[in-house]
Amino acid sequence: MTERQIELANALAKCTFAVGTFDKRFAAHMATIAKYSPEFPLSPSQIYHLYRMAHRYRRQITDIEIPTQAEIDELKALAEENIQ
């Protein structure tokens, strides 16, 4: 994980989510990876979802730079390309 990804994962861990949602489980999983094994490389899909969630919950994240929609679109294309 890069420093920015670690920062985003830790910020998302502090957000409030609806009970039992994918977003809540994913944020907890990313925070665990950031804390215990930050050298673990993320897949393009994981990076895309991390940035997408940071943008979605941007009102709850105040202390770091939020990814732009253009960055998220680039990551989405990369993730889709990697799947095929």
C-alpha positions in Angstrom: 0.0 0.0 0.0 1.1 3.5 -0.7 1.1 6.2 1.9 -2.0 7.7 0.4 -3.8 4.4 0.4 -2.9 3.8 4.0 -4.2 7.3 4.8 -7.5 6.7 3.0 -7.9 3.3 4.7 -7.4 4.8 8.1 -9.8 7.6 7.4 -12.5 5.3 6.1 -12.2 3.2 9.3 -13.4 6.2 11.3 -16.5 6.7 9.1 -20.0 5.7 10.0 -21.6 3.0 7.7 -25.0 1.3 7.6 -25.0 -2.0 9.4 -23.9 -5.1 7.5 -22.9 -3.4 4.3 -20.1 -4.2 1.9 -18.6 -0.7 2.5 -18.3 -1.3 6.2 -16.6 -4.7 5.8 -14.3 -3.4 3.1 -13.3 -0.4 5.1 -12.5 -2.6 8.1 -10.5 -5.0 6.0 -8.5 -2.2 4.4 -7.8 -0.6 7.8 -6.5 -4.0 9.1 -4.2 -4.4 6.1 -3.0 -0.8 6.6 -2.2 -1.4 10.2 -0.7 -4.9 10.2 0.7 -5.4 6.7 1.1 -2.2 4.8 3.7 -3.8 2.5 0.8 -5.9 1.1 0.1 -4.8 -2.5 -3.5 -4.0 -3.4 -5.1 -5.2 -6.6 -6.4 -2.6 -9.1 -10.0 -3.4 -8.0 -9.2 -2.9 -4.4 -7.5 0.5 -5.1 -10.5 1.5 -7.2 -13.0 0.6 -4.4 -10.9 2.3 -1.8 -10.8 5.6 -3.8 -14.5 5.3 -4.7 -15.4 4.9 -1.0 -13.3 7.8 0.0 -15.1 10.0 -2.5 -18.5 8.6 -1.5 -17.9 9.3 2.3 -15.9 12.5 1.7 -18.1 14.5 4.0 -17.0 12.4 6.9 -13.3 12.6 6.0 -12.0 16.1 6.7 -8.3 15.9 7.4 -6.9 14.4 4.1 -7.1 15.1 0.4 -10.1 13.3 -1.2 -9.6 11.6 -4.6 -11.2 13.4 -7.6 -13.8 11.9 -9.9 -11.2 11.9 -12.7 -8.8 9.8 -10.6 -11.6 7.3 -9.8 -12.5 7.0 -13.4 -8.9 6.2 -14.3 -8.7 3.5 -11.7 -12.1 2.1 -12.8 -10.7 1.7 -16.3 -7.6 0.1 -15.0 -9.5 -2.3 -12.8 -11.8 -3.3 -15.7 -8.9 -3.8 -18.0 -7.2 -6.0 -15.4 -10.3 -8.2 -15.1 -10.5 -9.0 -18.8 
